[in-house]
Amino acid sequence: MRWLRRLLLAFRSRQPSNTALWLYVQCSRCGEAIQVRVDRRYDLASEWRDPGEPGPAYTMHKDIVGERCFQRISVDVGFDGSFKIVEQRIRGGAFLTEEAYQSLNRNDT
């Protein structure tokens, strides 16, 4: 039975835990606070630039719909090479800090 366990462990996906970035937004229509997971491997588009050319190293676009209403929240975010946010735009909502998101969720329950 040890061989079966080794075989199963070999096929188990080894997913690094540091691939997620988190964004927090609030819907402008209903006020719902939404936590959004951004996977660095799949959600970010690499921006090829010449050395010294200004602009983000990675960009991301997401359309978000909450559970309370069906308003679409469009988010465009630019990241530098170390995945820090350098520019952000949102339509249909507002960006929140993690603390504001947690505070709003505590008040909702």
SULNORDA-V864987 format. One record per backbone hydrogen bond with DSSP energy under -1.0 kcal/mol. CO is the residue of the C=O (numbers start at 0). NH is the residue of the N-H. Records with the same first field share a line. If there is no record, write none. Layout:
CO->NH + NH
//
This chain:
0->4
1->5
2->6
3->7
4->8
5->9
6->10
18->39
20->37
22->35
23->95
24->33
25->93
26->30
31->26
33->24
35->22
37->20
38->42
44->58
49->52
56->46
57->78
58->44
59->76
61->74
63->72
72->63
73->90
74->61
75->88
76->59
77->85 + 86
78->56 + 57
79->82
83->79
86->77
88->75
90->73
91->27
93->25
96->100
97->101
98->102
99->103
100->104
101->105
102->106
103->107
104->108
//
